Amino acid sequence: MKDTKWGNEYRLTTVCIDSYENGELTGRFYNPHLDEGRSFRSLIQFLKEMEDLLDDMNFPQSFTAARSFSLPAEQNRGSPPHEQIHCGKLATFAVRVIFRQNASWQGSVTWLDQSKELSFRSVLELILLLDSALS
């Protein structure tokens, strides 16, 4: 059984965007649950890695079970690293996933470079907010 007793600091993931060309972003993200950051080379890879992280923590708990054509890979539990400051070459965001309902995420995203925070009601809305900041 997965432990679900996490502090609010585990809801916050720092997303460092290093490049954004022709709608394709690359970068890294960091969460206290991970031993080190995870790199991504596309939006899909970022979303899949984030969903895997949230599933591994089981926090916030998913409202619906994820469906797939294949079985999910086994996840390893990391230990929280020391507090570090991470920055992207192009932009840095703090993504706080508060709920995972209706097969999507709800929360807030803070554009750290501009000190602007907005809420999102779905992953699509999060994508559109990131695109508007990066365009």
N, C-alpha and C positions, 0 to 999 in steps of 0.2 A: 504494500500500500504506500502511496506517495504521501509525503508530509505536506500539509497545506498551511502550516503555521509560519508565515513569512511576514516580515515587517514591510511597511510601505516603501522603504528604499528599494525593494526588489521590483516594484512596479515601474521604476524609472530606468529607462535604457537610453544611454547617450549614443546618438547616431552621428558619425563623422562622415560627411560627404567630401570625397577627394576630387571627383570629376563628374560632370553632367553634360554630356554631348549627345545631341540628337535624341533626347529623351531617355538615354541610358545613363544610370548613375552607378558609381563605384564608391566603395568606402569601407568603413568598419563600424561595428557597434559593440558597446560595452555594457555589461550588467553585473551587479554584485554577485550573482549566481555563477558567473563564468570565471574560470581561472585566468583567462586572457580574452582579448577581443576576438570577434569573428569578422572575417572579411567577406565582402560580397561584390559581385561584378555585374549584377543586374537587379532590377526591381523585384523580379520574381524570386531570385535567390535570397534577397533581403527578407521578403515576406515569409518565405518558407523557413528560413533560419530563425526568424522571430517567433513564428508559430511553434516551431520545435522547442525553442527556449521556454515559451509559456506553457506548452504541454509538459515539458520535463519538470518544471516547477509546480505544475498544476495550480498556478496562481497568476492571474485570477482564473478561477475554475471556468471551464468552457461550459456554456449553456447547452450545447449540442455536441454529440460525438462527431469527430472528424471522419469523413468517408474517403476511401482511397481504393484504387485498383490493386494496390499491393500492401503488404504488412509494413507498419512503421518500423524504422530502425531502433535498436535499443539505445537509450540515452544514458550518459554517465553524469553523475551528480558532481558538480564542482564545489570548491570552497571559495568563499568571498575573498577577493584580493584586497590589498590596501587601497584606500581612497586615492585615486589618481585623476588628473585632469587630462581629458582627451579633446583634441580639436581636429576638425577636418580642414583640408586645404582650401575647400570652397565654402563650406558652411558646416555648422554644428547644431544639432537639434536634440532636445530632451523629449523623448516620447514616453508618456505615462499611460499605460493601458490599465484602465480601472475596471472595465467589464469586458466579457466576451460573450455577448448575447446575439441571438439571431444570426449565428454563423459568421460573426464579424467582431471587430474590436470597437470599443468606445473609450474615449479618454481625452487627453490634451497633448498638444505638441507645442513646445517652446523653441522658438528660433533664438538660440543663445546669442548669436552675433548681433541681433537687433533688439533683444529683450522684448520680443512679442510672443504672446501666448494665445492660442485658440483651441477650442474644443473640437473634437471630431466625433461623429456618430457612426462611422463605418470605416473600413479600410480604404474604400474608394475615396471618401472625403479626406482621409489622411494623405493619400497619394496626391490628390488635387492641391492640398495645402503645401506639400513639399514642392510640387511642380511650380506653384505660383511663387514660392520663395526663391527657387533656383533659376527661374526663367528671367 
